[in-house]
Amino acid sequence: MNNVMTIDGQRAVIQFDPEIGMFRGEFINLNGGADFYADNVEALKREGATSLRVFLEVCAEKGISPVKNYSGKFQLRLSEELHAEAAEAAATLGMSLNQFVQQVLENEVKILHSAA
C-alpha cells in the first residue's frame, strides 16, 4: 500500500524514488497533475502545499474545476470464475451483483480510510 499524506484537505500518494533519492508526492482526485518532490518529510509538506496552491490558482484563472467529477459508473473486468462466485454470493445475500460489489467496495474504502 502507498503512503498517503493530506495537505490542505487534499490527499496525496507518497512514494520514494530511489533513482533520484527523493520522495515524490502526487495529489489524487484532482482534475490534472499536481506532483511534488523533496528529500525529507517536512520539505515534502511544504512543496506539496506550494504545488497545490499553484494548481488551484491555475484552475481558477482558467475557470476549470480542480476536482475530478465521477459518473458513478465504471467497467470491471475479472475472471469468469470470480464473476460466477460473486454473482452466487450476491444471490445468496438477496442482492444484485451491482449491490454486492458496491457494498464490498464501501467496506474496503472504509477500512482504507480508517488506516490512513
Backbone as XML, in Angstrom:
<?xml version="1.0"?>
<chain id="A" units="angstrom">
  <residue number="1" name="MET">
    <atom name="N" x="0.846" y="-1.180" z="0.000"/>
    <atom name="CA" x="0.000" y="0.000" z="0.000"/>
    <atom name="C" x="0.891" y="1.243" z="0.000"/>
  </residue>
  <residue number="2" name="ASN">
    <atom name="N" x="0.490" y="2.235" z="-0.750"/>
    <atom name="CA" x="1.217" y="3.501" z="-0.784"/>
    <atom name="C" x="0.946" y="4.299" z="0.484"/>
  </residue>
  <residue number="3" name="ASN">
    <atom name="N" x="1.871" y="5.180" z="0.784"/>
    <atom name="CA" x="1.665" y="6.116" z="1.881"/>
    <atom name="C" x="0.806" y="7.261" z="1.374"/>
  </residue>
  <residue number="4" name="VAL">
    <atom name="N" x="-0.020" y="7.795" z="2.253"/>
    <atom name="CA" x="-0.909" y="8.893" z="1.889"/>
    <atom name="C" x="-0.672" y="10.038" z="2.856"/>
  </residue>
  <residue number="5" name="MET">
    <atom name="N" x="-0.614" y="11.249" z="2.313"/>
    <atom name="CA" x="-0.432" y="12.458" z="3.103"/>
    <atom name="C" x="-1.562" y="13.418" z="2.734"/>
  </residue>
  <residue number="6" name="THR">
    <atom name="N" x="-2.150" y="14.059" z="3.724"/>
    <atom name="CA" x="-3.181" y="15.057" z="3.464"/>
    <atom name="C" x="-2.565" y="16.437" z="3.641"/>
  </residue>
  <residue number="7" name="ILE">
    <atom name="N" x="-2.692" y="17.238" z="2.586"/>
    <atom name="CA" x="-2.157" y="18.600" z="2.595"/>
    <atom name="C" x="-3.300" y="19.542" z="2.229"/>
  </residue>
  <residue number="8" name="ASP">
    <atom name="N" x="-3.612" y="20.445" z="3.118"/>
    <atom name="CA" x="-4.698" y="21.415" z="2.907"/>
    <atom name="C" x="-5.984" y="20.737" z="2.432"/>
  </residue>
  <residue number="9" name="GLY">
    <atom name="N" x="-6.305" y="19.591" z="3.043"/>
    <atom name="CA" x="-7.541" y="18.884" z="2.745"/>
    <atom name="C" x="-7.497" y="17.984" z="1.527"/>
  </residue>
  <residue number="10" name="GLN">
    <atom name="N" x="-6.395" y="17.956" z="0.813"/>
    <atom name="CA" x="-6.272" y="17.112" z="-0.378"/>
    <atom name="C" x="-5.317" y="15.961" z="-0.089"/>
  </residue>
  <residue number="11" name="ARG">
    <atom name="N" x="-5.697" y="14.769" z="-0.515"/>
    <atom name="CA" x="-4.870" y="13.591" z="-0.289"/>
    <atom name="C" x="-3.863" y="13.426" z="-1.422"/>
  </residue>
  <residue number="12" name="ALA">
    <atom name="N" x="-2.650" y="13.019" z="-1.030"/>
    <atom name="CA" x="-1.580" y="12.777" z="-1.999"/>
    <atom name="C" x="-0.944" y="11.429" z="-1.686"/>
  </residue>
  <residue number="13" name="VAL">
    <atom name="N" x="-0.632" y="10.678" z="-2.735"/>
    <atom name="CA" x="0.082" y="9.413" z="-2.601"/>
    <atom name="C" x="1.572" y="9.742" z="-2.576"/>
  </residue>
  <residue number="14" name="ILE">
    <atom name="N" x="2.288" y="9.157" z="-1.625"/>
    <atom name="CA" x="3.711" y="9.427" z="-1.452"/>
    <atom name="C" x="4.510" y="8.155" z="-1.708"/>
  </residue>
  <residue number="15" name="GLN">
    <atom name="N" x="5.543" y="8.266" z="-2.526"/>
    <atom name="CA" x="6.444" y="7.142" z="-2.801"/>
    <atom name="C" x="7.874" y="7.654" z="-2.749"/>
  </residue>
  <residue number="16" name="PHE">
    <atom name="N" x="8.797" y="6.746" z="-2.499"/>
    <atom name="CA" x="10.206" y="7.103" z="-2.528"/>
    <atom name="C" x="10.778" y="6.670" z="-3.860"/>
  </residue>
  <residue number="17" name="ASP">
    <atom name="N" x="11.462" y="7.579" z="-4.547"/>
    <atom name="CA" x="12.106" y="7.272" z="-5.829"/>
    <atom name="C" x="13.597" y="7.076" z="-5.571"/>
  </residue>
  <residue number="18" name="PRO">
    <atom name="N" x="14.070" y="5.826" z="-5.535"/>
    <atom name="CA" x="15.475" y="5.574" z="-5.218"/>
    <atom name="C" x="16.440" y="6.081" z="-6.285"/>
  </residue>
  <residue number="19" name="GLU">
    <atom name="N" x="15.970" y="6.237" z="-7.516"/>
    <atom name="CA" x="16.844" y="6.720" z="-8.592"/>
    <atom name="C" x="17.299" y="8.151" z="-8.358"/>
  </residue>
  <residue number="20" name="ILE">
    <atom name="N" x="16.428" y="8.969" z="-7.790"/>
    <atom name="CA" x="16.794" y="10.363" z="-7.530"/>
    <atom name="C" x="16.980" y="10.635" z="-6.033"/>
  </residue>
  <residue number="21" name="GLY">
    <atom name="N" x="16.692" y="9.628" z="-5.201"/>
    <atom name="CA" x="16.878" y="9.776" z="-3.758"/>
    <atom name="C" x="15.938" y="10.779" z="-3.126"/>
  </residue>
  <residue number="22" name="MET">
    <atom name="N" x="14.702" y="10.853" z="-3.654"/>
    <atom name="CA" x="13.734" y="11.818" z="-3.131"/>
    <atom name="C" x="12.357" y="11.165" z="-2.997"/>
  </residue>
  <residue number="23" name="PHE">
    <atom name="N" x="11.556" y="11.788" z="-2.143"/>
    <atom name="CA" x="10.159" y="11.405" z="-2.044"/>
    <atom name="C" x="9.386" y="12.123" z="-3.147"/>
  </residue>
  <residue number="24" name="ARG">
    <atom name="N" x="8.387" y="11.439" z="-3.700"/>
    <atom name="CA" x="7.524" y="12.041" z="-4.715"/>
    <atom name="C" x="6.097" y="11.953" z="-4.214"/>
  </residue>
  <residue number="25" name="GLY">
    <atom name="N" x="5.412" y="13.076" z="-4.266"/>
    <atom name="CA" x="4.008" y="13.116" z="-3.905"/>
    <atom name="C" x="3.176" y="13.467" z="-5.119"/>
  </residue>
  <residue number="26" name="GLU">
    <atom name="N" x="2.010" y="12.864" z="-5.200"/>
    <atom name="CA" x="1.087" y="13.174" z="-6.297"/>
    <atom name="C" x="-0.326" y="13.245" z="-5.729"/>
  </residue>
  <residue number="27" name="PHE">
    <atom name="N" x="-0.959" y="14.399" z="-5.908"/>
    <atom name="CA" x="-2.327" y="14.569" z="-5.429"/>
    <atom name="C" x="-3.259" y="13.695" z="-6.245"/>
  </residue>
  <residue number="28" name="ILE">
    <atom name="N" x="-4.220" y="13.112" z="-5.562"/>
    <atom name="CA" x="-5.198" y="12.262" z="-6.233"/>
    <atom name="C" x="-6.545" y="12.968" z="-6.249"/>
  </residue>
  <residue number="29" name="ASN">
    <atom name="N" x="-7.376" y="12.584" z="-7.185"/>
    <atom name="CA" x="-8.718" y="13.139" z="-7.363"/>
    <atom name="C" x="-8.724" y="14.591" z="-7.812"/>
  </residue>
  <residue number="30" name="LEU">
    <atom name="N" x="-7.607" y="15.045" z="-8.356"/>
    <atom name="CA" x="-7.586" y="16.386" z="-8.944"/>
    <atom name="C" x="-7.753" y="16.254" z="-10.450"/>
  </residue>
  <residue number="31" name="ASN">
    <atom name="N" x="-8.219" y="17.284" z="-11.061"/>
    <atom name="CA" x="-8.501" y="17.308" z="-12.492"/>
    <atom name="C" x="-7.257" y="17.716" z="-13.284"/>
  </residue>
  <residue number="32" name="GLY">
    <atom name="N" x="-6.130" y="17.096" z="-12.960"/>
    <atom name="CA" x="-4.871" y="17.404" z="-13.627"/>
    <atom name="C" x="-3.719" y="16.984" z="-12.743"/>
  </residue>
  <residue number="33" name="GLY">
    <atom name="N" x="-2.528" y="17.152" z="-13.242"/>
    <atom name="CA" x="-1.343" y="16.724" z="-12.498"/>
    <atom name="C" x="-0.849" y="17.785" z="-11.534"/>
  </residue>
  <residue number="34" name="ALA">
    <atom name="N" x="-0.612" y="17.377" z="-10.321"/>
    <atom name="CA" x="-0.018" y="18.262" z="-9.321"/>
    <atom name="C" x="0.888" y="17.385" z="-8.462"/>
  </residue>
  <residue number="35" name="ASP">
    <atom name="N" x="2.149" y="17.269" z="-8.869"/>
    <atom name="CA" x="3.066" y="16.447" z="-8.100"/>
    <atom name="C" x="4.171" y="17.306" z="-7.505"/>
  </residue>
  <residue number="36" name="PHE">
    <atom name="N" x="4.939" y="16.716" z="-6.596"/>
    <atom name="CA" x="5.946" y="17.475" z="-5.874"/>
    <atom name="C" x="7.004" y="16.513" z="-5.344"/>
  </residue>
  <residue number="37" name="TYR">
    <atom name="N" x="8.212" y="17.051" z="-5.123"/>
    <atom name="CA" x="9.361" y="16.243" z="-4.697"/>
    <atom name="C" x="10.084" y="16.921" z="-3.544"/>
  </residue>
  <residue number="38" name="ALA">
    <atom name="N" x="10.689" y="16.098" z="-2.686"/>
    <atom name="CA" x="11.549" y="16.626" z="-1.620"/>
    <atom name="C" x="12.343" y="15.460" z="-1.037"/>
  </residue>
  <residue number="39" name="ASP">
    <atom name="N" x="13.404" y="15.805" z="-0.293"/>
    <atom name="CA" x="14.247" y="14.751" z="0.266"/>
    <atom name="C" x="13.940" y="14.461" z="1.736"/>
  </residue>
  <residue number="40" name="ASN">
    <atom name="N" x="12.945" y="15.158" z="2.303"/>
    <atom name="CA" x="12.529" y="14.854" z="3.673"/>
    <atom name="C" x="11.047" y="15.200" z="3.826"/>
  </residue>
  <residue number="41" name="VAL">
    <atom name="N" x="10.462" y="14.702" z="4.885"/>
    <atom name="CA" x="9.012" y="14.819" z="5.063"/>
    <atom name="C" x="8.559" y="16.262" z="5.222"/>
  </residue>
  <residue number="42" name="GLU">
    <atom name="N" x="9.260" y="17.043" z="6.020"/>
    <atom name="CA" x="8.849" y="18.443" z="6.224"/>
    <atom name="C" x="8.904" y="19.232" z="4.913"/>
  </residue>
  <residue number="43" name="ALA">
    <atom name="N" x="9.978" y="19.034" z="4.150"/>
    <atom name="CA" x="10.089" y="19.714" z="2.860"/>
    <atom name="C" x="9.007" y="19.221" z="1.901"/>
  </residue>
  <residue number="44" name="LEU">
    <atom name="N" x="8.659" y="17.945" z="1.996"/>
    <atom name="CA" x="7.614" y="17.385" z="1.143"/>
    <atom name="C" x="6.278" y="18.066" z="1.433"/>
  </residue>
  <residue number="45" name="LYS">
    <atom name="N" x="5.993" y="18.301" z="2.707"/>
    <atom name="CA" x="4.761" y="19.002" z="3.076"/>
    <atom name="C" x="4.748" y="20.425" z="2.509"/>
  </residue>
  <residue number="46" name="ARG">
    <atom name="N" x="5.871" y="21.126" z="2.624"/>
    <atom name="CA" x="5.958" y="22.497" z="2.095"/>
    <atom name="C" x="5.799" y="22.499" z="0.576"/>
  </residue>
  <residue number="47" name="GLU">
    <atom name="N" x="6.526" y="21.607" z="-0.099"/>
    <atom name="CA" x="6.453" y="21.540" z="-1.565"/>
    <atom name="C" x="5.055" y="21.146" z="-2.023"/>
  </residue>
  <residue number="48" name="GLY">
    <atom name="N" x="4.429" y="20.246" z="-1.275"/>
    <atom name="CA" x="3.061" y="19.835" z="-1.612"/>
    <atom name="C" x="2.096" y="20.995" z="-1.504"/>
  </residue>
  <residue number="49" name="ALA">
    <atom name="N" x="2.217" y="21.775" z="-0.439"/>
    <atom name="CA" x="1.333" y="22.930" z="-0.255"/>
    <atom name="C" x="1.528" y="23.942" z="-1.383"/>
  </residue>
  <residue number="50" name="THR">
    <atom name="N" x="2.776" y="24.155" z="-1.779"/>
    <atom name="CA" x="3.065" y="25.084" z="-2.878"/>
    <atom name="C" x="2.499" y="24.567" z="-4.185"/>
  </residue>
  <residue number="51" name="SER">
    <atom name="N" x="2.723" y="23.281" z="-4.472"/>
    <atom name="CA" x="2.221" y="22.679" z="-5.705"/>
    <atom name="C" x="0.703" y="22.759" z="-5.777"/>
  </residue>
  <residue number="52" name="LEU">
    <atom name="N" x="0.038" y="22.459" z="-4.665"/>
    <atom name="CA" x="-1.423" y="22.508" z="-4.629"/>
    <atom name="C" x="-1.922" y="23.936" z="-4.830"/>
  </residue>
  <residue number="53" name="ARG">
    <atom name="N" x="-1.286" y="24.897" z="-4.148"/>
    <atom name="CA" x="-1.698" y="26.305" z="-4.279"/>
    <atom name="C" x="-1.590" y="26.757" z="-5.732"/>
  </residue>
  <residue number="54" name="VAL">
    <atom name="N" x="-0.468" y="26.455" z="-6.385"/>
    <atom name="CA" x="-0.267" y="26.855" z="-7.781"/>
    <atom name="C" x="-1.304" y="26.176" z="-8.680"/>
  </residue>
  <residue number="55" name="PHE">
    <atom name="N" x="-1.538" y="24.886" z="-8.452"/>
    <atom name="CA" x="-2.529" y="24.156" z="-9.249"/>
    <atom name="C" x="-3.906" y="24.804" z="-9.115"/>
  </residue>
  <residue number="56" name="LEU">
    <atom name="N" x="-4.315" y="25.109" z="-7.889"/>
    <atom name="CA" x="-5.629" y="25.720" z="-7.662"/>
    <atom name="C" x="-5.723" y="27.117" z="-8.280"/>
  </residue>
  <residue number="57" name="GLU">
    <atom name="N" x="-4.627" y="27.877" z="-8.224"/>
    <atom name="CA" x="-4.608" y="29.205" z="-8.845"/>
    <atom name="C" x="-4.788" y="29.108" z="-10.356"/>
  </residue>
  <residue number="58" name="VAL">
    <atom name="N" x="-4.085" y="28.165" z="-10.975"/>
    <atom name="CA" x="-4.193" y="27.991" z="-12.433"/>
    <atom name="C" x="-5.609" y="27.564" z="-12.802"/>
  </residue>
  <residue number="59" name="CYS">
    <atom name="N" x="-6.189" y="26.654" z="-12.031"/>
    <atom name="CA" x="-7.569" y="26.232" z="-12.293"/>
    <atom name="C" x="-8.525" y="27.413" z="-12.194"/>
  </residue>
  <residue number="60" name="ALA">
    <atom name="N" x="-8.349" y="28.249" z="-11.188"/>
    <atom name="CA" x="-9.212" y="29.424" z="-11.013"/>
    <atom name="C" x="-9.060" y="30.391" z="-12.175"/>
  </residue>
  <residue number="61" name="GLU">
    <atom name="N" x="-7.817" y="30.612" z="-12.605"/>
    <atom name="CA" x="-7.568" y="31.524" z="-13.734"/>
    <atom name="C" x="-8.226" y="31.029" z="-15.012"/>
  </residue>
  <residue number="62" name="LYS">
    <atom name="N" x="-8.219" y="29.711" z="-15.211"/>
    <atom name="CA" x="-8.754" y="29.135" z="-16.450"/>
    <atom name="C" x="-10.220" y="28.731" z="-16.333"/>
  </residue>
  <residue number="63" name="GLY">
    <atom name="N" x="-10.804" y="28.906" z="-15.151"/>
    <atom name="CA" x="-12.205" y="28.544" z="-14.952"/>
    <atom name="C" x="-12.441" y="27.044" z="-14.994"/>
  </residue>
  <residue number="64" name="ILE">
    <atom name="N" x="-11.463" y="26.267" z="-14.548"/>
    <atom name="CA" x="-11.542" y="24.811" z="-14.565"/>
    <atom name="C" x="-11.804" y="24.317" z="-13.146"/>
  </residue>
  <residue number="65" name="SER">
    <atom name="N" x="-12.689" y="23.343" z="-13.015"/>
    <atom name="CA" x="-12.901" y="22.716" z="-11.707"/>
    <atom name="C" x="-11.642" y="21.942" z="-11.326"/>
  </residue>
  <residue number="66" name="PRO">
    <atom name="N" x="-11.093" y="22.162" z="-10.143"/>
    <atom name="CA" x="-9.857" y="21.479" z="-9.765"/>
    <atom name="C" x="-10.047" y="20.006" z="-9.398"/>
  </residue>
  <residue number="67" name="VAL">
    <atom name="N" x="-11.273" y="19.616" z="-9.077"/>
    <atom name="CA" x="-11.531" y="18.260" z="-8.609"/>
    <atom name="C" x="-12.196" y="17.447" z="-9.709"/>
  </residue>
  <residue number="68" name="LYS">
    <atom name="N" x="-11.766" y="16.194" z="-9.855"/>
    <atom name="CA" x="-12.364" y="15.295" z="-10.839"/>
    <atom name="C" x="-13.823" y="15.044" z="-10.501"/>
  </residue>
  <residue number="69" name="ASN">
    <atom name="N" x="-14.630" y="14.924" z="-11.532"/>
    <atom name="CA" x="-16.026" y="14.535" z="-11.371"/>
    <atom name="C" x="-16.151" y="13.082" z="-11.813"/>
  </residue>
  <residue number="70" name="TYR">
    <atom name="N" x="-16.914" y="12.302" z="-11.062"/>
    <atom name="CA" x="-17.113" y="10.891" z="-11.379"/>
    <atom name="C" x="-18.572" y="10.640" z="-11.704"/>
  </residue>
  <residue number="71" name="SER">
    <atom name="N" x="-18.817" y="9.766" z="-12.681"/>
    <atom name="CA" x="-20.177" y="9.479" z="-13.132"/>
    <atom name="C" x="-20.899" y="8.481" z="-12.233"/>
  </residue>
  <residue number="72" name="GLY">
    <atom name="N" x="-20.145" y="7.703" z="-11.466"/>
    <atom name="CA" x="-20.766" y="6.646" z="-10.671"/>
    <atom name="C" x="-20.816" y="5.330" z="-11.417"/>
  </residue>
  <residue number="73" name="LYS">
    <atom name="N" x="-20.241" y="5.299" z="-12.606"/>
    <atom name="CA" x="-20.212" y="4.072" z="-13.416"/>
    <atom name="C" x="-18.777" y="3.762" z="-13.798"/>
  </residue>
  <residue number="74" name="PHE">
    <atom name="N" x="-18.423" y="2.489" z="-13.763"/>
    <atom name="CA" x="-17.144" y="2.050" z="-14.292"/>
    <atom name="C" x="-17.265" y="0.592" z="-14.687"/>
  </residue>
  <residue number="75" name="GLN">
    <atom name="N" x="-16.434" y="0.180" z="-15.605"/>
    <atom name="CA" x="-16.459" y="-1.192" z="-16.092"/>
    <atom name="C" x="-15.423" y="-2.002" z="-15.334"/>
  </residue>
  <residue number="76" name="LEU">
    <atom name="N" x="-15.808" y="-3.205" z="-14.946"/>
    <atom name="CA" x="-14.941" y="-4.068" z="-14.167"/>
    <atom name="C" x="-14.659" y="-5.332" z="-14.967"/>
  </residue>
  <residue number="77" name="ARG">
    <atom name="N" x="-13.383" y="-5.700" z="-15.070"/>
    <atom name="CA" x="-13.010" y="-6.934" z="-15.758"/>
    <atom name="C" x="-12.430" y="-7.895" z="-14.731"/>
  </residue>
  <residue number="78" name="LEU">
    <atom name="N" x="-12.944" y="-9.115" z="-14.726"/>
    <atom name="CA" x="-12.453" y="-10.130" z="-13.825"/>
    <atom name="C" x="-12.606" y="-11.499" z="-14.473"/>
  </residue>
  <residue number="79" name="SER">
    <atom name="N" x="-12.039" y="-12.500" z="-13.852"/>
    <atom name="CA" x="-12.104" y="-13.845" z="-14.428"/>
    <atom name="C" x="-13.545" y="-14.357" z="-14.412"/>
  </residue>
  <residue number="80" name="GLU">
    <atom name="N" x="-13.830" y="-15.304" z="-15.293"/>
    <atom name="CA" x="-15.165" y="-15.912" z="-15.327"/>
    <atom name="C" x="-15.494" y="-16.573" z="-13.993"/>
  </residue>
  <residue number="81" name="GLU">
    <atom name="N" x="-14.487" y="-17.191" z="-13.386"/>
    <atom name="CA" x="-14.703" y="-17.886" z="-12.111"/>
    <atom name="C" x="-15.094" y="-16.890" z="-11.007"/>
  </residue>
  <residue number="82" name="LEU">
    <atom name="N" x="-14.361" y="-15.790" z="-10.914"/>
    <atom name="CA" x="-14.677" y="-14.794" z="-9.892"/>
    <atom name="C" x="-16.031" y="-14.163" z="-10.157"/>
  </residue>
  <residue number="83" name="HIS">
    <atom name="N" x="-16.346" y="-13.926" z="-11.422"/>
    <atom name="CA" x="-17.653" y="-13.369" z="-11.791"/>
    <atom name="C" x="-18.757" y="-14.298" z="-11.289"/>
  </residue>
  <residue number="84" name="ALA">
    <atom name="N" x="-18.602" y="-15.603" z="-11.549"/>
    <atom name="CA" x="-19.604" y="-16.582" z="-11.122"/>
    <atom name="C" x="-19.716" y="-16.619" z="-9.594"/>
  </residue>
  <residue number="85" name="GLU">
    <atom name="N" x="-18.568" y="-16.613" z="-8.910"/>
    <atom name="CA" x="-18.583" y="-16.660" z="-7.439"/>
    <atom name="C" x="-19.221" y="-15.407" z="-6.845"/>
  </residue>
  <residue number="86" name="ALA">
    <atom name="N" x="-18.931" y="-14.256" z="-7.426"/>
    <atom name="CA" x="-19.516" y="-13.005" z="-6.930"/>
    <atom name="C" x="-21.025" y="-12.989" z="-7.167"/>
  </residue>
  <residue number="87" name="ALA">
    <atom name="N" x="-21.461" y="-13.442" z="-8.337"/>
    <atom name="CA" x="-22.901" y="-13.488" z="-8.632"/>
    <atom name="C" x="-23.612" y="-14.425" z="-7.663"/>
  </residue>
  <residue number="88" name="GLU">
    <atom name="N" x="-22.977" y="-15.565" z="-7.361"/>
    <atom name="CA" x="-23.556" y="-16.523" z="-6.415"/>
    <atom name="C" x="-23.621" y="-15.924" z="-5.012"/>
  </residue>
  <residue number="89" name="ALA">
    <atom name="N" x="-22.546" y="-15.268" z="-4.597"/>
    <atom name="CA" x="-22.527" y="-14.638" z="-3.277"/>
    <atom name="C" x="-23.619" y="-13.574" z="-3.173"/>
  </residue>
  <residue number="90" name="ALA">
    <atom name="N" x="-23.780" y="-12.778" z="-4.218"/>
    <atom name="CA" x="-24.809" y="-11.739" z="-4.223"/>
    <atom name="C" x="-26.199" y="-12.355" z="-4.118"/>
  </residue>
  <residue number="91" name="ALA">
    <atom name="N" x="-26.448" y="-13.400" z="-4.903"/>
    <atom name="CA" x="-27.756" y="-14.057" z="-4.876"/>
    <atom name="C" x="-28.037" y="-14.662" z="-3.503"/>
  </residue>
  <residue number="92" name="THR">
    <atom name="N" x="-27.012" y="-15.236" z="-2.903"/>
    <atom name="CA" x="-27.156" y="-15.818" z="-1.567"/>
    <atom name="C" x="-27.584" y="-14.765" z="-0.553"/>
  </residue>
  <residue number="93" name="LEU">
    <atom name="N" x="-27.076" y="-13.543" z="-0.728"/>
    <atom name="CA" x="-27.408" y="-12.438" z="0.181"/>
    <atom name="C" x="-28.670" y="-11.691" z="-0.232"/>
  </residue>
  <residue number="94" name="GLY">
    <atom name="N" x="-29.289" y="-12.111" z="-1.337"/>
    <atom name="CA" x="-30.503" y="-11.447" z="-1.809"/>
    <atom name="C" x="-30.228" y="-10.090" z="-2.428"/>
  </residue>
  <residue number="95" name="MET">
    <atom name="N" x="-29.049" y="-9.975" z="-3.035"/>
    <atom name="CA" x="-28.641" y="-8.700" z="-3.626"/>
    <atom name="C" x="-28.365" y="-8.881" z="-5.111"/>
  </residue>
  <residue number="96" name="SER">
    <atom name="N" x="-28.418" y="-7.774" z="-5.827"/>
    <atom name="CA" x="-27.932" y="-7.807" z="-7.211"/>
    <atom name="C" x="-26.407" y="-7.813" z="-7.169"/>
  </residue>
  <residue number="97" name="LEU">
    <atom name="N" x="-25.804" y="-8.202" z="-8.261"/>
    <atom name="CA" x="-24.344" y="-8.183" z="-8.331"/>
    <atom name="C" x="-23.830" y="-6.758" z="-8.133"/>
  </residue>
  <residue number="98" name="ASN">
    <atom name="N" x="-24.520" y="-5.770" z="-8.688"/>
    <atom name="CA" x="-24.124" y="-4.375" z="-8.527"/>
    <atom name="C" x="-24.162" y="-3.967" z="-7.052"/>
  </residue>
  <residue number="99" name="GLN">
    <atom name="N" x="-25.234" y="-4.331" z="-6.346"/>
    <atom name="CA" x="-25.342" y="-4.000" z="-4.923"/>
    <atom name="C" x="-24.222" y="-4.666" z="-4.118"/>
  </residue>
  <residue number="100" name="PHE">
    <atom name="N" x="-23.937" y="-5.922" z="-4.460"/>
    <atom name="CA" x="-22.896" y="-6.675" z="-3.771"/>
    <atom name="C" x="-21.529" y="-6.009" z="-3.959"/>
  </residue>
  <residue number="101" name="VAL">
    <atom name="N" x="-21.183" y="-5.685" z="-5.198"/>
    <atom name="CA" x="-19.891" y="-5.056" z="-5.480"/>
    <atom name="C" x="-19.813" y="-3.698" z="-4.795"/>
  </residue>
  <residue number="102" name="GLN">
    <atom name="N" x="-20.894" y="-2.934" z="-4.817"/>
    <atom name="CA" x="-20.904" y="-1.634" z="-4.146"/>
    <atom name="C" x="-20.656" y="-1.798" z="-2.656"/>
  </residue>
  <residue number="103" name="GLN">
    <atom name="N" x="-21.302" y="-2.776" z="-2.014"/>
    <atom name="CA" x="-21.123" y="-2.997" z="-0.584"/>
    <atom name="C" x="-19.680" y="-3.403" z="-0.274"/>
  </residue>
  <residue number="104" name="VAL">
    <atom name="N" x="-19.103" y="-4.278" z="-1.080"/>
    <atom name="CA" x="-17.720" y="-4.707" z="-0.871"/>
    <atom name="C" x="-16.776" y="-3.509" z="-1.003"/>
  </residue>
  <residue number="105" name="LEU">
    <atom name="N" x="-16.987" y="-2.695" z="-2.034"/>
    <atom name="CA" x="-16.139" y="-1.518" z="-2.216"/>
    <atom name="C" x="-16.287" y="-0.531" z="-1.058"/>
  </residue>
  <residue number="106" name="GLU">
    <atom name="N" x="-17.516" y="-0.289" z="-0.613"/>
    <atom name="CA" x="-17.734" y="0.622" z="0.516"/>
    <atom name="C" x="-16.986" y="0.130" z="1.755"/>
  </residue>
  <residue number="107" name="ASN">
    <atom name="N" x="-17.058" y="-1.170" z="2.023"/>
    <atom name="CA" x="-16.366" y="-1.730" z="3.185"/>
    <atom name="C" x="-14.855" y="-1.564" z="3.062"/>
  </residue>
  <residue number="108" name="GLU">
    <atom name="N" x="-14.298" y="-1.834" z="1.906"/>
    <atom name="CA" x="-12.855" y="-1.717" z="1.706"/>
    <atom name="C" x="-12.384" y="-0.264" z="1.801"/>
  </residue>
  <residue number="109" name="VAL">
    <atom name="N" x="-13.167" y="0.653" z="1.264"/>
    <atom name="CA" x="-12.809" y="2.074" z="1.344"/>
    <atom name="C" x="-12.830" y="2.547" z="2.791"/>
  </residue>
  <residue number="110" name="LYS">
    <atom name="N" x="-13.815" y="2.097" z="3.577"/>
    <atom name="CA" x="-13.861" y="2.451" z="5.000"/>
    <atom name="C" x="-12.614" y="1.951" z="5.721"/>
  </residue>
  <residue number="111" name="ILE">
    <atom name="N" x="-12.211" y="0.726" z="5.423"/>
    <atom name="CA" x="-11.011" y="0.153" z="6.044"/>
    <atom name="C" x="-9.792" y="0.968" z="5.651"/>
  </residue>
  <residue number="112" name="LEU">
    <atom name="N" x="-9.684" y="1.303" z="4.392"/>
    <atom name="CA" x="-8.544" y="2.085" z="3.898"/>
    <atom name="C" x="-8.496" y="3.457" z="4.570"/>
  </residue>
  <residue number="113" name="HIS">
    <atom name="N" x="-9.622" y="4.125" z="4.665"/>
    <atom name="CA" x="-9.657" y="5.457" z="5.272"/>
    <atom name="C" x="-9.364" y="5.398" z="6.771"/>
  </residue>
  <residue number="114" name="SER">
    <atom name="N" x="-9.802" y="4.331" z="7.429"/>
    <atom name="CA" x="-9.528" y="4.246" z="8.870"/>
    <atom name="C" x="-8.057" y="3.943" z="9.143"/>
  </residue>
  <residue number="115" name="ALA">
    <atom name="N" x="-7.363" y="3.341" z="8.172"/>
    <atom name="CA" x="-5.935" y="3.045" z="8.324"/>
    <atom name="C" x="-5.065" y="4.259" z="8.019"/>
  </residue>
  <residue number="116" name="ALA">
    <atom name="N" x="-5.620" y="5.223" z="7.285"/>
    <atom name="CA" x="-4.820" y="6.389" z="6.867"/>
    <atom name="C" x="-4.675" y="7.407" z="7.960"/>
  </residue>
</chain>
